[in-house]
C-alpha cells in the first residue's frame, strides 16, 4: 500500500499532469474512504458547519447568561403590562361612574364604552 501511495505521488508530480491530485485524494484513492476518517493519514475531517458551531465554554456560559437575563426582563415587563392593564381598567371604570353621576353621557367619552362593554363585572367594588 505504501508503495502504491508513493508511486501515485510520484506520478502526480510529473510535469505533464495538469490537474494533480492532493495527497488526501491519493490516500482516498489507494486506501479508500471510511466515513470522515482518512485511512493511513489519521486525519479526522470535520465539516465547515461543525467548525463554525464550535463554541468555547465561556462563550456558551455568556450566551446562557444573556438568555436568562432576557427571560427575567420579559417576565418583569409582562408583570408591568398586567399591572398597567389593571390600572387602566380602574381608571376607565372611575371615568364611567363619574360621567354617569355628573349627568354626562358615557358614550360621549371616546373609547370609554367599548372598553367598558368588554369588561366583566366592571363596576364590582367601585360603587358607593
C-alpha positions as CSV (number, residue, x, y, z in Angstrom):
1,X,0.0,0.0,0.0
2,X,2.7,2.4,0.9
3,X,4.4,1.7,-2.4
4,X,1.1,2.5,-4.2
5,X,0.9,5.8,-2.4
6,X,4.5,6.7,-3.2
7,X,4.0,5.7,-6.8
8,X,0.8,7.8,-7.1
9,X,2.5,10.8,-5.6
10,X,5.4,10.5,-8.0
11,X,3.0,10.1,-10.9
12,X,1.1,13.2,-9.9
13,X,4.2,15.3,-9.6
14,X,5.1,14.8,-13.3
15,X,5.1,18.0,-15.4
16,X,2.6,16.5,-17.9
17,X,-0.1,16.2,-15.2
18,X,-2.2,19.3,-15.5
19,X,-4.5,18.7,-12.6
20,X,-2.6,16.8,-9.9
21,X,-4.4,15.1,-7.1
22,X,-3.8,16.2,-3.5
23,X,-2.2,13.8,-1.0
24,X,-5.5,13.5,0.7
25,X,-7.2,12.4,-2.6
26,X,-4.4,10.0,-3.3
27,X,-4.9,8.4,0.1
28,X,-8.6,8.1,-0.5
29,X,-7.9,6.5,-4.0
30,X,-5.4,4.0,-2.6
31,X,-6.8,3.2,0.9
32,X,-10.4,4.0,0.4
33,X,-12.6,6.4,2.4
34,X,-14.2,5.4,5.7
35,X,-16.8,8.0,6.8
36,X,-14.9,11.2,7.6
37,X,-11.7,9.5,8.6
38,X,-8.9,9.0,6.0
39,X,-7.2,5.7,6.5
40,X,-3.4,5.8,6.7
41,X,-3.3,9.6,7.4
42,X,-5.1,9.5,10.7
43,X,-6.9,12.6,9.6
44,X,-10.2,13.2,11.2
45,X,-12.0,15.6,8.9
46,X,-14.7,17.8,10.2
47,X,-17.2,19.7,8.1
48,X,-17.3,23.5,7.9
49,X,-20.6,23.5,9.8
50,X,-19.1,21.6,12.7
51,X,-16.2,24.0,12.9
52,X,-18.4,27.1,12.8
53,X,-20.6,25.7,15.5
54,X,-17.8,25.1,17.9
55,X,-18.1,27.4,20.9
56,X,-15.9,27.7,23.9
57,X,-17.4,27.1,27.4
58,X,-17.0,30.8,28.2
59,X,-19.0,31.7,25.1
60,X,-21.7,29.2,25.9
61,X,-21.9,30.4,29.5
62,X,-22.0,34.1,28.4
63,X,-24.9,33.3,26.0
64,X,-26.8,31.3,28.6
65,X,-26.5,34.3,31.0
66,X,-27.8,36.6,28.2
67,X,-30.8,34.3,27.7
68,X,-31.5,34.1,31.4
69,X,-31.3,37.9,31.7
70,X,-33.7,38.4,28.8
71,X,-36.1,35.9,30.3
72,X,-36.1,37.8,33.6
73,X,-36.7,41.1,31.7
74,X,-39.6,39.6,29.7
75,X,-41.2,38.3,32.9
76,X,-40.8,41.7,34.6
77,X,-42.2,43.5,31.6
78,X,-45.2,41.1,31.5
79,X,-46.0,41.9,35.1
80,X,-45.8,45.6,34.4
81,X,-48.1,45.2,31.4
82,X,-50.6,43.3,33.6
83,X,-50.4,46.0,36.3
84,X,-50.9,48.8,33.8
85,X,-53.9,47.0,32.2
86,X,-55.5,46.6,35.7
87,X,-54.8,50.3,36.5
88,X,-56.2,51.4,33.1
89,X,-59.3,49.3,33.8
90,X,-59.8,51.0,37.1
91,X,-59.4,54.5,35.6
92,X,-62.0,53.7,32.9
93,X,-64.4,52.4,35.5
94,X,-64.0,55.6,37.5
95,X,-64.5,57.7,34.4
96,X,-67.7,55.8,33.6
97,X,-69.0,56.2,37.2
98,X,-68.1,59.9,37.4
99,X,-69.6,60.7,34.0
100,X,-72.9,59.0,34.9
101,X,-73.0,60.7,38.4
102,X,-72.4,64.1,36.8
103,X,-75.1,63.5,34.1
104,X,-72.6,63.2,31.2
105,X,-73.4,60.6,28.6
106,X,-70.6,58.0,28.8
107,X,-70.9,57.4,25.1
108,X,-69.7,61.0,24.5
109,X,-66.3,60.0,26.0
110,X,-64.2,58.5,23.2
111,X,-63.2,54.9,23.8
112,X,-64.9,54.6,27.2
113,X,-68.0,52.5,26.3
114,X,-66.2,49.9,24.0
115,X,-63.7,49.3,26.8
116,X,-66.3,49.1,29.5
117,X,-68.5,46.7,27.4
118,X,-65.6,44.3,27.0
119,X,-65.0,44.0,30.8
120,X,-66.9,41.6,33.0
121,X,-68.1,42.8,36.5
122,X,-66.6,46.2,35.6
123,X,-68.2,48.1,38.5
124,X,-67.8,45.5,41.2
125,X,-66.4,47.2,44.3
126,X,-66.3,50.6,42.7
127,X,-69.8,51.7,43.5
128,X,-70.7,53.7,46.8
